[in-house]
Amino acid sequence: MLQQAIQAFQSGNLDAAELILKRLLQVDSKNLQALDILGLLKASQGKYKEAADLWIRAVRINPNDASIQYNLAKALSDCGLDKESIPHHKKAVELEPKNSKAWLNYGKAASNLGCYEDALHWYDNALSLKPDYAEATLNKGGCLHELKHFEEAINHFDQTLSLKPDYAEAWSNKGVTLIELERYEEAINHFDRALNLKPNYAEAWSNKGIVLNELKHFEEALTHYDKALSLKPDYAEAWSNKGVTLIELERYEEAINHFDRALNLKPDYAEAWSNKGIVLNELKHFEEALTHYDKALSLKPSYAEAWSNKGISLNNLKRYEEAINHFDRALSLKLDIDWVYGELLHTKMKICSWDNYQDEVIKLFRKVHAYQKVTQPFPLLALVDDALLQKKSSEIFAQDRCPINSALGPIPKVAKKDRIRIGYFSADFRNHATGYLIAELFELHDKSQFELIGFSFGPISNDEMRQRLNKSFDQFIEVGPESDIKIAQLARNLNIDIAVDLKGFTKDSRVGIFSYRVAPIQVNYLGYPSTMGSDCIDYIIADNTLIPLEYQSCYSEKVAYLPDSYQVNDRKRVISDKQFTKRELELPENGFVFCCFNNSYKVLPETFDGWMRILKEVDGSVLFLYAGTQCAESNLKKEAEARGVNSSRLIYGKAISADKYLAQYRVCDLFLDTFPYNAGTTASDALWTGLPVLTRMGQSFASRVAGSLLNAIGLPELITNTQEEYEALAIELAHNPQKLAGIKQTLANNRLTTPLFNTPLFTKNLEALYIKMYERYQNDLQPDHISIL
């Protein structure tokens, strides 16, 4: 009967073979050959669990049968039970050490478990027995890839292809490694070779989609994922990869559906849990995002990106200490994880946590100099007064995140129009610092010469500023849910002549919109006090204080110079009639009140050192601050005590309405600016209420903003150039009430007679710059430094 079963099995008559074998086992349940052959039959049908159960019975009968140990180990691996398979792989190679296939499968199981070093040994053993074993060379290359030995991996894939040039998997796997090395065009060529050899190779279609996503060819990437899914509908990775591209296209609900499909197919898919968390974070469902990251980390505790992503959501929830712990964990797992080191330092600065500050900042600078993707550009503005380093940081980020994208093609030139059409793009058309500064500009624009279109991609609100701004535009369009490319296409359809980005690299920015070229002229203004480092932005609006001629090389844009200050202001800002008493604000009745309401991340240890020295020299003085969080307040109090200053001399303002916030400046004596990231809106606030601002000016744009404002209001004597000058002048003004009173009187006299708060003059000058930009374009001239001086 056994021979009949073998003949039936070999001839493909599986039903007859199975029937005979089961009858044999009913008679003799320990018939080793019958168990083995029936196991092979079940494995040939893809019924690996049934096959494994049969070989488990066989192993109990004879644990020293090398063939049965081998078959059981492979069946367990095929069931996804790699951990359970390991003892049987080990036993199989012990019993038959010259079986190259056994060593290969042992390596596969170890690799599936993430034991890549072990797997390399087992593959080497297979290759020592069979040097031309293409599959072993291929799998060894895969292990080297996982260990980030990318060049070695490529060498092994090349060896594989020399042995077997038509090995589609080797072409595809080499393509995956080329992605890691950012050799994207080569990767595409390799996936194409794989697909020429194996057109129905779903994995290669999906992998090529990944490259197209990296190259920002998002729509093309989607078609490749769709092809993969048409070939393999249960391909969880392709569903997840397509979801990642849908995130890039801001199609968040679709992305969620795709991650859900991936998770239905593969509930333990950590990457899909984390990716879905990213979407929920973008939708500002931060708590829900956290639960998804937690699920990812429960499945894959070493998943650095999930730790980092969770840190970002915790940051958004202002749970800064937890965020710091998560960024630290991410970096401990993956030291070179993109952008996280800068995010970690910036989060520490938000709560004034300065342990190891100097070493960490030096390390950050070195990594930027080495052109590493270590920080987004914005955090660097508060850490260093080095415009060239800031430029390099912007170039690194812009090239990675928003390189020029030609998907929409060039913009056809349109004949000169009677009215220049300007598009203002922002997330902050609401009660926000940008709105408070710029509102009157929109109202004063000459509508006979300019047509204004507002593109809003921030939170939809109905606050008083949104209502005011909405009325000042010819068109006001909510584009938040749309993808970057759709917004760019919309702007092109509306024939925008000049596109003004009011966000730059700040929170909720959408720089990707401008990578598609939304208008012939694209301008960086107001929101981001530095260069964008991108060839897609033509001009930066500045003034001679901000960017002297000798600093122009620190900016990728051409400089459009205004004659006074670059910063627009709104003369309609209301200051409450409330007359605060010092007691109401918990300030001393008689002591000198220094203040600074800048964000806490702008307060560097060096700045704080200076403030504490000033307080020591001015008896009874206090420092009125904006802390933002209880943690920042506690840390600054601790730092004050460490510098020999009673922490009670640091007093923190409370959250109050905008008009009352302005009124509280009236009880202060002198505003102390931060360095190297100066006050912007808060400096205007102080000057608008009549409070002098003392600043220190450096080389970078951000370190010269307050100096620009002071020059425009006729108070250059409040600009210092060194820390020593800054401290000495603060102390002198506190000790010399007559000199301070004279400065306050000058400020009062100049407030409405100098350019800073002359919004009609500012509007006229800015419009003159726009006209110059437009005329250069119409005359087929490239952007160049321009001014109206």
Secondary structure as UniProt FT lines:
FT   HELIX           2..10
FT   TURN            11..12
FT   HELIX           14..27
FT   TURN            29..30
FT   HELIX           32..44
FT   TURN            45..46
FT   HELIX           48..61
FT   TURN            63..64
FT   HELIX           66..78
FT   TURN            79..80
FT   HELIX           82..95
FT   TURN            97..98
FT   HELIX           100..112
FT   TURN            113..114
FT   HELIX           116..129
FT   TURN            131..132
FT   HELIX           134..146
FT   TURN            147..148
FT   HELIX           150..163
FT   TURN            165..166
FT   HELIX           168..180
FT   TURN            181..182
FT   HELIX           184..197
FT   TURN            199..200
FT   HELIX           202..214
FT   TURN            215..216
FT   HELIX           218..231
FT   TURN            233..234
FT   HELIX           236..248
FT   TURN            249..250
FT   HELIX           252..265
FT   TURN            267..268
FT   HELIX           270..282
FT   TURN            283..284
FT   HELIX           286..299
FT   TURN            301..302
FT   HELIX           304..316
FT   TURN            317..318
FT   HELIX           320..333
FT   TURN            335..336
FT   TURN            338..339
FT   HELIX           340..350
FT   TURN            351..352
FT   TURN            355..356
FT   HELIX           357..369
FT   TURN            370..371
FT   HELIX           377..381
FT   TURN            382..383
FT   HELIX           387..401
FT   TURN            407..408
FT   STRAND          420..426
FT   HELIX           433..444
FT   TURN            447..449
FT   STRAND          450..456
FT   HELIX           464..472
FT   STRAND          475..478
FT   TURN            480..481
FT   HELIX           484..493
FT   TURN            494..495
FT   STRAND          498..501
FT   TURN            504..505
FT   TURN            507..508
FT   HELIX           512..515
FT   STRAND          521..524
FT   TURN            535..536
FT   STRAND          539..543
FT   TURN            544..546
FT   HELIX           549..554
FT   STRAND          558..562
FT   TURN            571..572
FT   TURN            582..586
FT   STRAND          593..596
FT   HELIX           600..602
FT   HELIX           605..617
FT   TURN            619..620
FT   STRAND          622..625
FT   HELIX           630..642
FT   TURN            643..644
FT   HELIX           647..649
FT   STRAND          650..652
FT   HELIX           658..663
FT   HELIX           664..667
FT   STRAND          670..672
FT   HELIX           681..688
FT   TURN            689..690
FT   STRAND          693..696
FT   HELIX           701..703
FT   HELIX           705..712
FT   TURN            713..714
FT   HELIX           716..718
FT   STRAND          719..720
FT   HELIX           723..735
FT   HELIX           737..750
FT   TURN            751..753
FT   HELIX           755..757
FT   HELIX           759..778
FT   TURN            779..780
FT   STRAND          786..787
//
